[in-house]
Amino acid sequence: MWKTSLLQLLISAVVSWVNGWQHASEAELVQAVKERTKPLLVAYLFSNEKSSQNLISHWARVENAVQQQQIEADVMNIDCSGSLSTCLELDVKAYPAIRLYHPDGRVIRYRGPRKSIPILAFLQRVTRPVLSLLVTTHKVVSFLSSDEIVFTAEFTPSETLLYEAHYRQLAERYYDQYSFGLILSSPPSKQKSQTTAKHSISKIKCHNAQTNDSFTLTSTELPFTSALQELLTQCTVPLIYEPIGRKQLADLATFSASNAKSGVIVHFFVTSDSSSTEDSEDTKELYKKEIAPLAKKYSQDILFTIIDGDEHPGMGPAVGGLPSNVRSGVSVENTRTGELFPYPRKYKSGAEVGKKLQLNPGENESMIAAMDELERFLGQIVEGKVKPWNGKEHGGDTGREGGQTGRHDEL
């Protein structure tokens, strides 16, 4: 629900966006950072570089959405290729970079996907209180649908002093990534006070909208010092993992070992031209929705990833063994053996695993058929009926060790 509302807002915002990209001047940026009358979100760009150019349309959506939704924040961007000394003075050394300057002096680095939906979600989080106070049922329901991962806590009067401080510490550490709320219950009447005291318990809940899973800690688990961190770890494991930046891409095998028993990863490489939609972000959201049932079914054994082929054009060949000129497709990786199984492909027997995997997100029959075919493909790999990619089958080594070059990226 939360992503649907954000996507609708951003689509309406981009309709009102006109061509003509305006950068702030050095003087405007320095003054805005110095004054900070309200939260200030800044994008630092190198306008002649591809990674910064990829951010521009998303940043325009964010700027327009902030105006339309009347979020109490200022949004601006600066081209550091012409203002390098100022950017360096503000401790920005890699591009593109996104910073949130809070009026209280905090500077928060944004490290999520450089796409409008997650950027706007981040801005909404950090402009709210670290711990949102929820005093009515309506506010609780509204808060639960405000973000992908939401924590709520409700403590009995006798246990508030015991546990609220620990919960607040968790919120202060992770509030830029997840949303935290504190439910304030109305004081019981005198007649009900004794009964309420006997039956009420303190509890902390976490809801993951992507997986539709909820996890709860109660008074029996709260005394354990590691309980809160374990709850966060358990609740925030993504159903479909989206690695961001080179480090997370390089650490996929480690992440898989921690979150998938088999060590198998199914990679989806998505680009804006892999469907009829205009933007790879919209395409990815549709893919995630359609992939979710299969990912949920195998969540204990297989890690599903989705990688933006527009932002990481070399990752299809480098990570998935796709042909060097291909940026979108599907590939299965066994991290324990290092074997890759790009899909679709032909085998020595001349047989074909199936027709080319037709992924048309939003067309239910097409996507259901594609997911069924992918599941059969996984089964054939397990049965040994599919031979792994030999590294040169596409007419030369694709260079798995590479994938991206250029200026250092902050992510």
C-alpha positions in Angstrom: 0.0 0.0 0.0 2.7 2.5 1.0 4.6 2.0 -2.3 1.4 2.3 -4.4 0.6 5.7 -2.8 4.2 6.9 -3.3 4.2 5.7 -6.9 0.9 7.5 -7.7 2.3 10.7 -6.2 5.5 10.5 -8.2 3.7 9.7 -11.5 1.5 12.8 -11.0 4.6 14.8 -10.1 6.6 13.8 -13.2 3.6 14.8 -15.4 4.0 18.3 -14.2 7.8 18.3 -14.7 9.0 20.3 -17.6 12.4 20.0 -19.4 15.1 22.2 -18.1 17.3 21.0 -15.2 18.1 23.7 -12.7 21.2 23.4 -10.5 21.7 25.5 -7.3 24.6 27.9 -7.3 27.5 27.5 -4.8 26.2 30.6 -2.9 22.6 29.2 -2.7 23.9 25.8 -1.5 26.2 27.3 1.2 23.5 29.6 2.5 20.9 26.8 2.6 23.2 24.4 4.5 24.1 27.2 6.9 20.6 28.4 7.6 18.7 25.0 7.7 15.4 26.4 8.8 13.9 23.0 7.9 15.4 19.7 6.7 17.4 20.2 3.5 17.9 17.3 1.0 20.8 17.8 -1.4 21.9 15.8 -4.4 25.6 16.3 -5.4 26.1 15.5 -9.1 28.7 15.3 -11.8 26.3 16.2 -14.6 28.5 14.8 -17.4 28.7 11.3 -15.9 26.2 8.5 -16.5 25.5 7.7 -12.9 24.5 11.3 -12.2 22.5 11.6 -15.3 20.5 8.5 -14.2 19.5 10.3 -11.0 18.2 13.5 -12.7 14.7 12.3 -13.7 14.3 10.7 -10.3 15.4 13.8 -8.5 12.9 15.9 -10.5 10.2 13.5 -9.3 11.2 14.0 -5.7 11.3 17.8 -6.0 7.9 17.9 -7.5 6.4 15.4 -5.1 7.8 17.4 -2.1 6.0 20.4 -3.4 2.7 18.6 -4.2 2.6 16.8 -0.9 3.8 19.9 1.0 6.5 18.0 2.9 8.3 20.3 5.3 11.7 20.1 3.6 13.8 21.9 1.0 15.2 20.0 -1.9 18.1 21.1 -4.2 20.9 19.8 -6.3 24.4 21.1 -7.3 26.6 20.2 -10.2 30.0 19.6 -8.5 31.8 19.5 -11.8 31.7 23.3 -11.7 31.8 23.7 -7.9 34.3 21.1 -6.9 35.9 23.0 -4.0 32.6 23.7 -2.4 31.5 20.1 -2.6 34.8 19.0 -1.1 34.4 21.5 1.7 31.1 19.9 2.5 32.8 16.5 2.7 31.5 15.1 -0.6 34.1 13.2 -2.5 32.2 10.7 -4.5 29.3 11.3 -6.9 26.4 11.2 -7.1 25.8 11.6 -3.4 22.7 12.5 -1.4 22.8 14.3 2.0 20.0 15.3 4.4 20.9 18.4 6.5 18.7 18.6 9.6 18.1 21.9 11.5 19.4 20.3 14.7 22.8 19.9 13.0 22.6 16.3 12.0 23.9 15.3 8.6 22.5 12.0 7.3 24.0 10.2 4.3 21.4 8.5 2.1 22.7 5.1 1.1 19.6 3.5 -0.5 18.7 3.1 -4.2 19.0 6.3 -6.2 15.4 6.1 -7.3 12.5 8.4 -6.5 10.4 6.0 -4.4 13.0 5.1 -1.9 14.5 8.6 -1.8 11.1 10.1 -1.0 10.4 7.3 1.6 13.8 8.2 3.2 12.8 11.9 3.3 9.5 11.2 4.9 11.2 9.1 7.6 13.8 11.6 8.6 11.4 14.6 8.6 9.2 12.7 11.1 10.2 12.4 14.8 12.6 9.5 15.4 9.8 7.9 17.4 6.3 8.8 16.3 3.7 8.9 19.1 0.5 7.1 18.2 -2.4 8.0 20.4 -5.4 6.8 18.4 -6.3 3.6 16.5 -6.6 5.6 13.3 -3.0 6.9 13.7 -1.8 3.4 14.4 -3.4 2.0 11.2 -2.2 5.0 9.1 1.4 4.6 10.5 1.5 0.9 9.7 0.9 1.6 6.0 3.4 4.5 5.9 6.5 2.5 5.1 7.8 -0.9 4.0 9.1 -1.8 7.4 7.4 -0.5 10.5 8.1 -1.0 14.2 5.5 -0.3 16.8 5.8 -0.6 20.6 3.3 -0.6 23.4 4.4 -0.9 27.0 2.5 -1.4 30.2 2.9 1.5 32.8 5.0 -0.8 35.0 7.4 -1.7 32.2 7.8 1.6 30.3 10.9 2.6 32.2 12.4 -0.9 31.7 12.1 -1.1 27.9 11.2 2.2 26.3 14.8 3.5 26.5 16.2 0.5 24.7 13.5 0.8 22.0 14.3 4.4 21.5 18.0 3.6 21.1 17.1 1.2 18.3 15.0 3.9 16.6 17.7 6.4 16.9 20.1 4.0 15.2 17.9 2.9 12.3 15.2 5.7 11.9 16.6 6.6 8.5 15.9 3.1 7.2 12.7 2.0 9.0 9.8 3.7 10.7 9.3 3.5 14.5 6.2 4.3 16.5 5.2 4.2 20.1 1.5 3.4 21.0 0.2 5.4 23.9 -2.7 3.7 25.5 -5.5 5.6 27.2 -5.4 5.2 31.0 -7.9 2.6 32.1 -10.9 3.4 34.3 -10.6 2.7 38.0 -13.0 -0.3 37.6 -10.9 -1.8 34.9 -7.4 -0.9 36.1 -6.9 -4.1 38.1 -8.1 -6.3 35.3 -6.1 -4.4 32.7 -2.9 -4.8 34.8 -3.4 -8.5 35.0 -3.9 -9.1 31.3 -2.0 -6.4 29.4 1.6 -7.1 28.4 4.3 -5.1 26.8 5.1 -5.9 23.2 7.2 -4.6 20.2 6.0 -5.5 16.7 7.6 -5.3 13.3 5.7 -5.6 10.0 7.4 -6.1 6.7 5.0 -5.0 3.9 7.1 -6.7 1.2 6.8 -10.1 2.7 3.6 -9.4 4.5 5.2 -11.0 7.7 4.9 -9.7 11.2 7.1 -10.5 14.2 6.5 -9.7 17.9 8.5 -9.5 21.1 6.6 -9.7 24.4 7.5 -9.2 28.0 9.0 -12.7 28.2 11.6 -12.0 25.5 12.3 -8.2 26.1 14.6 -8.7 29.0 17.2 -10.4 26.7 19.7 -7.8 25.5 20.0 -9.2 22.0 16.2 -9.6 21.5 15.6 -6.2 19.8 18.5 -6.6 17.4 17.4 -10.1 16.5 13.8 -8.9 15.9 15.2 -6.2 13.5 17.4 -8.7 11.7 14.5 -11.2 11.3 12.0 -8.7 10.1 14.1 -6.7 7.7 15.4 -9.6 5.5 14.1 -8.7 2.1 12.0 -11.1 0.1 13.6 -9.8 -3.1 17.1 -8.3 -2.4 18.2 -5.3 -4.4 21.9 -4.8 -4.0 23.1 -1.2 -4.1 26.5 -0.2 -5.2 29.6 -2.3 -5.9 30.2 -3.5 -2.4 26.8 -5.1 -2.0 27.1 -6.6 -5.5 30.5 -8.0 -4.6 29.1 -9.4 -1.3 26.1 -11.2 -2.8 27.6 -14.6 -2.0 28.1 -13.7 1.7 24.6 -12.3 1.9 23.2 -15.5 0.2 25.1 -17.7 2.7 23.4 -15.9 5.6 19.9 -15.8 4.1 19.5 -18.9 1.8 20.3 -22.4 2.9 21.2 -23.7 -0.6 23.5 -20.9 -1.6 21.5 -20.4 -4.8 20.7 -16.9 -6.1 18.2 -16.1 -8.9 19.2 -12.8 -10.5 16.7 -10.6 -12.3 18.4 -7.9 -14.4 15.8 -5.2 -15.3 16.1 -2.2 -17.6 13.6 0.4 -18.8 13.6 -1.2 -22.2 12.7 -4.7 -20.9 9.0 -3.9 -20.9 6.6 -1.2 -22.1 6.9 1.0 -19.1 9.0 4.1 -19.4 11.2 3.8 -16.4 13.2 1.0 -14.9 12.0 1.9 -11.4 8.4 1.4 -12.4 9.4 -1.9 -14.1 11.2 -3.1 -11.0 8.2 -2.5 -8.8 6.0 -4.5 -11.1 8.6 -7.3 -11.3 8.8 -7.4 -7.5 5.1 -7.8 -7.2 5.0 -10.7 -9.7 8.1 -12.4 -8.5 7.0 -12.2 -4.8 4.9 -15.5 -4.7 7.8 -17.6 -6.0 10.4 -15.8 -3.8 8.1 -16.4 -0.8 7.8 -20.1 -1.6 11.6 -20.6 -1.7 12.6 -17.9 0.8 14.3 -20.3 3.1 16.5 -21.8 0.4 16.9 -19.4 -2.5 17.8 -15.7 -2.6 16.1 -13.7 -5.3 17.7 -10.5 -6.4 16.7 -7.7 -8.7 19.4 -5.5 -10.3 18.9 -2.3 -12.2 20.5 -2.9 -15.6 20.3 0.8 -16.5 22.3 1.9 -13.4 24.6 -1.1 -13.5 24.9 -1.9 -17.2 27.8 -4.3 -16.8 26.3 -6.5 -14.1 24.3 -8.8 -16.4 27.5 -10.1 -18.0 29.7 -9.7 -14.9 27.3 -11.3 -12.3 24.9 -13.4 -14.4 27.0 -14.6 -17.3 24.7 -12.9 -19.9 26.1 -11.9 -23.3 28.3 -8.8 -23.1 25.7 -6.7 -25.0 22.7 -7.8 -22.8 21.6 -5.8 -19.8 18.3 -7.5 -18.9 17.6 -11.2 -18.3 17.5 -13.9 -15.7 20.4 -16.0 -14.4 20.7 -18.6 -11.6 24.0 -18.7 -9.6 25.2 -21.4 -7.3 27.5 -19.5 -4.9 29.0 -22.7 -3.4 30.3 -24.0 -6.7 30.6 -20.7 -8.6 28.4 -22.1 -11.4 26.1 -19.9 -13.5 23.0 -20.9 -15.4 21.8 -18.0 -17.6 18.2 -18.4 -18.9 17.2 -19.2 -21.6 19.9 -21.2 -23.3 20.4 -24.4 -25.5 22.2 -27.5 -24.5 24.3 -30.1 -26.2 21.3 -32.4 -26.6 19.7 -29.7 -28.8 16.8 -29.6 -26.4 15.6 -26.2 -25.2 14.5 -25.7 -21.6 11.5 -23.8 -22.9 10.6 -20.8 -24.9 12.4 -17.6 -24.1 11.3 -16.4 -20.7 8.7 -13.7 -21.6 8.5 -11.3 -18.7 5.8 -8.7 -19.2 5.1 -7.3 -15.7 1.5 -6.3 -15.2 0.2 -8.9 -17.5 -0.8 -11.6 -15.1 -1.1 -14.6 -17.4 2.3 -13.8 -19.0 4.1 -13.4 -15.7 2.4 -16.5 -14.1 3.6 -18.6 -17.1 7.0 -17.1 -16.9 7.3 -17.9 -13.1 6.1 -21.4 -13.7 8.7 -21.8 -16.5 11.4 -20.4 -14.2 10.4 -22.8 -11.4 10.8 -25.7 -13.9 14.2 -24.4 -14.9 15.3 -24.4 -11.3 14.1 -28.0 -10.9 16.1 -29.1 -13.9 19.2 -27.5 -12.5 18.8 -29.4 -9.3 18.2 -32.6 -11.2 21.5 -32.1 -13.2 19.7 -31.7 -16.5 21.2 -28.3 -17.1 24.9 -27.7 -17.7 26.4 -24.6 -16.3 27.7 -21.7 -18.4 31.3 -22.4 -19.5 32.4 -18.8 -19.5 32.9 -18.5 -23.2 29.7 -19.7 -24.7 28.5 -16.3 -25.8 31.5 -15.8 -28.0 34.1 -14.8 -25.5 34.6 -14.3 -21.8 32.2 -11.7 -20.5 34.7 -10.7 -17.8 33.0 -11.6 -14.5 35.6 -9.8 -12.6 34.6 -6.4 -14.1 31.2 -4.9 -14.6 31.8 -1.2 -13.9 34.4 1.5 -14.3 34.6 5.2 -13.9 34.6 7.7 -11.0 34.3 6.4 -7.5 30.7 6.1 -6.5 29.7 6.9 -2.9 27.7 3.7 -2.7 
